[in-house]
Amino acid sequence: MKIIFAQGNPGNEYTTTRHNVGFLMLDRYGDSHRAEFIKKPRFHADIAETHIGSEKVLLVKPTTFYNETGQAARLLIDFYKLDPATDFLVIHDDLALPFGTIRTREKGSDAGNNGIKSLNAHIGPNYRRIRIGIYTDLRKRMPDADFVLSHFSTKEKNALSDVYILAERFLNSFIDNKFEITKVSLPSIED
């Protein structure tokens, strides 16, 4: 069994914010596998269960806010008796990477990301990650907290389909136990 765990905030007001790019990618992945999210209060999450090849996969969107997502991760890992280092993947936004860049990692520090800080506190730092860049020049004009909660521009929303195509490759490689550590980027888009 594998868990793909997205970082984001619950609620319609956050749906198209930069902080929710992990949720956006997981929604699209779930749609492509006809997986339907169901509220699971016991795990503080909305969870879609599917099979990809012979692997059972849980797609998880925590219902805690972004900075407390480690609670849901701990509950799931303990219940299913999974190894975070091999069976758990997090997909999340990264403020330091340019929009359209994806970087994968096998483990690491939180690098100032409070959601990752929560995960590290609850399950340790040894789990795989897909980091999706959200940085644009707009970040220079507002505080980080306001930037991550701002909505994508129309051009960025249109480009998210291409970002998903890049991310899907790494989601599939994780499920196939062939997770790659790499960095890929879309051509830059201008506002």
N, C-alpha and C positions, 0 to 999 in steps of 0.2 A: 504494500500500500504506500501511496505517496500523498503528501499534502502540498498543494500550492496555495500559499497564504499571501493575500494582497494587503498592502497598507492603504488606509484611507479613513475618511470620516463618514459616519452614517448620516442620512438625511438628504432630502432633495436639494437643499441650498448648497450642498458641497459637491454634487454630482459631477460638474464639469470644472472643478477647481484643479489646479496643478497638483495639490497634495493627493488628489484622488486618481492620479493616472494609473496606479496599481489596480484599483477597482475597475477602471475603464478597460484595462487590458484583460483582466480576468472575466469581466462580463462578456467580452467579445469571444474569448476562448471558450467559455461556457456555452455561448450561443452556437459556436461552430461544432460543439460536441453534443448538442441538444440536452444540455444539463440545466436543470431548473433549481434555482436557489430557494431554500426553505429556511425559515427562521428556526434556529436551535438555541433557545435561551440558556439551556444547560451549558453550552460552550461559548456563550456570549458572541454568537456569530450567525451569519447566514451561510449555509453550506449547500453546495451542489455536489452530488455524488455521480460519478461516471466511470466507465471503463475505457481505457485507451490501450488498444492491443489487449494484452492479458493482464494489464495493471489496473487495479482499483485506484481511483484518484479522487480525493476530496478537494474541491475548490472552495476556499474559505475567505469570506469577507467579515472581519470582526465587527461587532456592533458596539464595542467600546470606542471611545474616540482614539484618534491616531496615537496619542502619547501613552496609551494604556493597552496597546494590542498584545503585549506579552502575556497578559492574563489568559486570553483565549488560546494562545499558542501552547501554554503550559498545560491547560486542561485537555486539549486535543492530543498532545504528545503522550501525556500520562495515560489517558483513556485507551488509546490505540497501541501503546507500548512501542512507539517509534523511536528511531535514532535520528535526532535532528541533523546530524552530519551527512546522512545519506538519504533520508526520507522526507525532508522538509525544505521547501524552497520559498523564499520571500520575494515578491515583486513590489518595488517601491520607487517613489520619485527621488531624484538626487539634485539638490540645489546647485552643486558644484559642476555638474556636467551640462554642456550645451544642449538645448532642446533637440531631440532627435538622436541623441547619443545613447547607446546602451552599453553598459559595462557589467560583466559578470564576475562574481567572486565566490570562493568556497567558504570564507569566514572573514572576520575582521572586527574592527572597532566600530563605534557608532558614528564617528566623524561628525558629531554635533546633531545628528538626526534623532529626535526624541522618541520616535516610534521604534527605531532600531535600538536605542538605549533601553527601552522597556523590554524588547525581545531579549537582548543580551542579559538583562537582569533576571529574567524568568527562565530562559533556556540555555544561556551561555552564548558565546560568539561563534560557535562552530556549526553553521548552517549555510546553505547556498543562497545566493542572492542574484536577482536581476535588478540592476539599478537603471532607471530611466531618467535621462537628463531633462530638466525643465527650465534651465537657465536661459534667459533672454536679456536683452539690454534693459527691459522694464525693471529688472531687479535693482539696477543702479538708482532708480527713482523712488524706491519705497523700502520700508523695513522688511526683513526676511519673512516675518510672520504674516504680514499683509500680502507679500508676493505669493507665498505658497497657497494662500487662501483666495487668490485672485483667479478669475476664470480665463481659460485659454482664449486667445484671439481667434477670429474666424479662420485665418490661414493655418494656425496651429491645430485647430479642430480638424480641418481638412487633412493635415499631414499626419494625424494620429493613426489613420489607416495604414500608412507606410511604417510607422513606428511599430504597430501591432505585428506586421509581417516579420519585422526583425525579431521582435520579442517571441513570437510563436516558435521560431526555430529553437530558441533556448528552452522554452517550456517543454517542447517535445524531446529535446536531448536530455533534459532532466529525467523525464519519465522513462526514457530508454537507457538510463544509467550511463550516458555518454556526455555528461554536462561539460561544456567547454568554458574555459576561462579566457575571455577575450574582450575586445572593445570594437563596436561597429557604430557607424554614424550615417544619418541621412545627409544629403546636401543641405546646407544651411538655408533657412527661410528668412525672409525679411518682413518686418511688420509694415 
